[in-house]
């Protein structure tokens, strides 16, 4: 038996809106299995997730605070993927942003009025330059960016650990933490008595900006064109290399902002494991949001809800909090499957058993072609 | 009346509810050459794929020598003594001719191959049918024409009595085509039945005994070639008469617009693909570059379109050096470019049509202002183009993937010509298009010529070169062997040059 994927006609827009909803629904159903294995009632578990995340004012604030970095790392992946630059380095770029915020935040020499804007700009630049480097390797030397960005995460994370055990270590504690940043380096709080900080607002503004750039500007046009067909884009005169470099910088920069938010808005110092995998969750969020900034905000909110609510669910039902990670993983797989099945149809063919020879890419009439399952799934 | 060697009766096949073959009936006798004629999309290929077992018909039946043939796969077709030579060859380059031919054949003698016997057998068959080729030669050493002969030999050695040749001359030089015709005549004399797919009318008149014309999946005409003529066949193919002769020139040829001097270009593999070419294209002139594909035309086109660097020499536009300039600068200087491969380098198939139409000009007025796109202008531009170039599309927002080949090519042409270019590079502008679409593209090129554009046409289709060009150059192995005015050019002279034969040496 041979499985072949054939390109389908494009689906109408409203179906595209339903795709992520369906994918999330399927993922929730599939997650019944691990919940049952943990000995809990799935409906009880889910109701505690939603109650724990959205039931009270405090819990809603907590969910928003978790959503903010997810929006930014989701945008990081979305911008890069749209340009055809598969940046899986959101996690490392996040850490660089956090490191920059902590390092500058403890410099008492900074003028108080400009400390925060400076930290935001520097954190953006730190993450951006890191992704930009991978883009240079890709465009100049054809080094695969997936490998480079993924592996460079470890470099950053371990460098941060080393710094926290050395020069950046707070001498007053025995933990690998940096000293607390000065007040001028902190995001102001939006709601007294809660942890709701201005970083949440920053995330939403950045998402709006990203939407404007992608939909309304020539740069967004160039990014989408380069990602969809670099050869035709180059032929038509679009500066594809410059476009990938710009997209990579914006992508990494946005992830850096997420790291800034965690230090300046939440912890007020740099700690080891400051990200519970926000960078990787961003990849799932970008896919679920179909690389659209608005979709990313919605997907990030959903994931923020699950991560926050999983705490209460765990306390009440005894299901480990890791369920949140399990749901994320399942959602990614389901969404990828949904995307493939909606743009391709699977054709099961038995012809080759009878001696048929179906060639890859028969194009006698120019319109018809066959692709096999091992074709480039990244596109 | 003798039994037909092959009869297909009432064949019907639908794709996605649209009929591609509608009640097609077709017969073939032994010792007969039947031409299957039709535009792209007329259903020729589908019909033949049904005969060869690659598709199953929704209705209808196939009889071989009067008996129903249950053909469900190519293996069944081969058993029924049907052989097919595809346009794209299926040979293993690093095996010899004989090895390729016995590949997949069951043979006596257990696990040991008797290559010598195989070679003798191949030699005997090849001599009988004028299919000269050395059985011991490795396939990668062979020319396209020779490889095609190997494909035909392959079907014969599998016992084929019915041969399907799918546009066999599309890849051949005129001389190679002549050789093919002599082989086809020998096969006919040997009692084989041959189905010859083509859309070249002269060729059909020259070789076939009988011709069946398909249009929109149905048989619209069946004639003995002795009872018909090119005009009737053309009319049957397209459904209405088409006159595609060059209109009278409205202005004389003017000054030089584009000039190449001593141009050397390397291919992707680092081989010299273009070897010291010099040429000039003038205002109001169509310069046609003829040649068999793979002789450096692609690399030359890429240099002229700004997507490939040069090794030596220079390209001048208005006496200014433009070699090494990026596509955007060329566009701004007044280049219009039609890429060779509209699906890959031409259009972004996932984009709406309107965006592909501004893919070169999106960044400047009126389509963008200070880096912000102006969607109304982009949309209005697309509406104008779709109307002015009679492109059949669902609308400016329709995905470009949904366009047919001809309409996509019209869109590419519109993009290249709409900015009023002074130089137009047209690479294979009508490849794979049917007569109607090709004709409309050609008349646009004539219009551009008459407004004073210098047009550089690269085409493998000799008829197209002869129909369009004012000046003709012939490229062979990276060199332009000769350049001549249209009046001095004849198909034979150009054909010889395409094969690398300079006059006086033949």
Interface residues (C-beta under 8 A of the other chain):
Chain A: X7 X9 X10 X216 X217 X218 X219 X221 X224 X225 X228 X229 X231 X232 X233 X234 X235 X236 X237 X238 X239 X351 X354 X355 X356 X357 X358 X359 X362 X364 X365 X366 X367
Chain B: X40 X41 X45 X53 X54 X72 X73 X74 X75 X76 X78 X87 X88 X90 X166 X305 X306 X307 X326 X327 X328 X330 X331 X337 X339 X343 X344 X345 X346 X347 X348 X349 X350 X351 X355 X359 X360 X362 X363 X368 X371 X372 X373 X399 X401 X402 X404 X405 X432
